[in-house]
């Protein structure tokens, strides 16, 4: 979910205790002598894995340029195995995600479509390693192991990422700081701050609140400023129950008999020519702005995804053979003879259109006109307009 790595510095954030921290704090306050010490990364992971199961209701709010989106998530999780049952409510739509630790099912009742993904425990392993790296980064006065924070807390339905938010473009130096213990609801939490370094291309501020007993994330706040876009968000746990009785069948899923089941086989490439040779489907040849270079791509049974980056910014070009175009919040835009659907969410802009049986989309943290220019450069092999 978060493939790129952050580089942390310092337990008490010598650089953090400056301009960046002012985004979250009124001033720089040191820890008192009676502030509880943090455990090390291994102990944090052990506490997290010691929870057999938990139920949690989470509400996330994301405000992008004064437009706010709210998502409610109800989930049951077994931390040690990665088993999970989750229902996500967004814009009146419901998505059900069920994982047994090795296979993840994503069911969208509105379109009666199920996506089946083999995970082989990868997501759980990554989550555990992120937690370990983050906590360990707080125990050193020098740059430590790379850290990939667990937030920004974006709902995992970004069109370009195929069902999980892709954090590429956020791989910048991050400074971490332990800020003591605060009470969230009825839970004592360790408070961890993360701030972008002064050399970063964008301003990133994140505050995480981990339950001191279980290291379950109880609350998160973040803000990201990049170019002309301002993203602010928060995650709140409305209720949580640790170790409730849960039947094993909770983490099993049988698709409805009439549902369309998609099982994408995914190949990942860091070389564009190798991707083009491996793909069995048409691969677009977009013209991207100067300074953008191919960074990585994927080939799946239903299409391809190409990612181009100039460092702080990324552009995704995606083709899909099984997908709808636009959505309730989309705006129709005519540009140089082609009709596009334009959607703004989570600080990114998505434009998509249909060419015959294929849906093309261009998404990124760049301006609208740049995305439309990239879209216009892509030839439609089966039709000239949407």
Rosetta blueprint (number, residue, H / E / L):
1 X L
2 X L
3 X L
4 X L
5 X L
6 X E
7 X E
8 X L
9 X L
10 X L
11 X L
12 X L
13 X L
14 X L
15 X L
16 X L
17 X L
18 X L
19 X L
20 X H
21 X H
22 X H
23 X H
24 X L
25 X L
26 X L
27 X L
28 X L
29 X L
30 X L
31 X L
32 X L
33 X L
34 X L
35 X L
36 X L
37 X L
38 X L
39 X L
40 X L
41 X H
42 X H
43 X H
44 X H
45 X H
46 X H
47 X H
48 X H
49 X H
50 X H
51 X L
52 X L
53 X L
54 X E
55 X E
56 X E
57 X E
58 X E
59 X E
60 X E
61 X E
62 X E
63 X E
64 X E
65 X L
66 X L
67 X E
68 X E
69 X E
70 X E
71 X E
72 X E
73 X E
74 X E
75 X E
76 X E
77 X E
78 X E
79 X L
80 X L
81 X L
82 X L
83 X E
84 X E
85 X E
86 X E
87 X E
88 X E
89 X E
90 X E
91 X L
92 X L
93 X E
94 X E
95 X E
96 X E
97 X E
98 X E
99 X E
100 X L
101 X L
102 X L
103 X E
104 X E
105 X E
106 X E
107 X E
108 X E
109 X L
110 X L
111 X L
112 X L
113 X E
114 X E
115 X E
116 X E
117 X E
118 X E
119 X L
120 X L
121 X L
122 X H
123 X H
124 X H
125 X H
126 X H
127 X H
128 X H
129 X H
130 X H
131 X H
132 X H
133 X H
134 X H
135 X H
136 X H
137 X H
138 X L
139 X L
140 X L
141 X L
142 X L
143 X L
144 X L
145 X L
146 X E
147 X E
148 X L
149 X L
150 X L
151 X L
152 X L
153 X L
154 X L
155 X L
156 X L
157 X L
158 X L
159 X H
160 X H
161 X H
162 X L
163 X L
164 X L
165 X L
166 X L
167 X L
168 X L
169 X L
170 X L
171 X L
172 X L
173 X L
174 X E
175 X E
176 X E
177 X E
178 X E
179 X E
180 X E
181 X E
182 X E
183 X E
184 X E
185 X L
186 X L
187 X E
188 X E
189 X E
190 X E
191 X E
192 X E
193 X E
194 X E
195 X E
196 X E
197 X L
198 X L
199 X L
200 X L
201 X L
202 X L
203 X E
204 X E
205 X E
206 X E
207 X E
208 X E
209 X E
210 X E
211 X E
212 X L
213 X L
214 X L
215 X L
216 X L
217 X E
218 X E
219 X E
220 X E
221 X E
222 X E
223 X E
224 X E
225 X E
226 X E
227 X L
228 X L
229 X E
230 X E
231 X E
232 X E
233 X E
234 X E
235 X E
236 X E
237 X E
238 X E
239 X E
240 X E
241 X E
242 X E
243 X L
244 X L
245 X L
246 X L
247 X L
248 X H
249 X H
250 X H
251 X H
252 X L
253 X L
254 X L
255 X L
256 X L
257 X L
258 X L
259 X L
260 X E
261 X E
262 X E
263 X L
264 X L
265 X L
266 X L
267 X E
268 X E
269 X E
270 X L
271 X L
272 X H
273 X H
274 X H
275 X H
276 X H
277 X H
278 X H
279 X L
280 X L
281 X L
282 X L
283 X L
284 X L
285 X L
286 X L
287 X L
288 X L
289 X L
290 X L
291 X L
292 X L
293 X E
294 X E
295 X E
296 X E
297 X E
298 X E
299 X E
300 X E
301 X L
302 X L
303 X E
304 X E
305 X E
306 X E
307 X E
308 X E
309 X E
310 X L
311 X L
312 X L
313 X L
314 X E
315 X E
316 X E
317 X E
318 X E
319 X E
320 X E
321 X L
322 X L
323 X L
324 X L
325 X L
326 X L
327 X L
328 X L
329 X L
330 X L
331 X E
332 X E
333 X E
334 X E
335 X E
336 X L
337 X L
338 X E
339 X E
340 X E
341 X E
342 X E
343 X E
344 X E
345 X E
346 X L
347 X L
348 X E
349 X E
350 X E
351 X E
352 X E
353 X E
354 X E
355 X E
356 X L
357 X L
358 X E
359 X E
360 X E
361 X E
362 X E
363 X E
364 X E
365 X L
366 X L
367 X L
368 X H
369 X H
370 X H
371 X H
372 X H
373 X H
374 X H
375 X H
376 X H
377 X H
378 X L
379 X L
380 X L
381 X L
382 X L
383 X L
384 X L
385 X L
386 X L
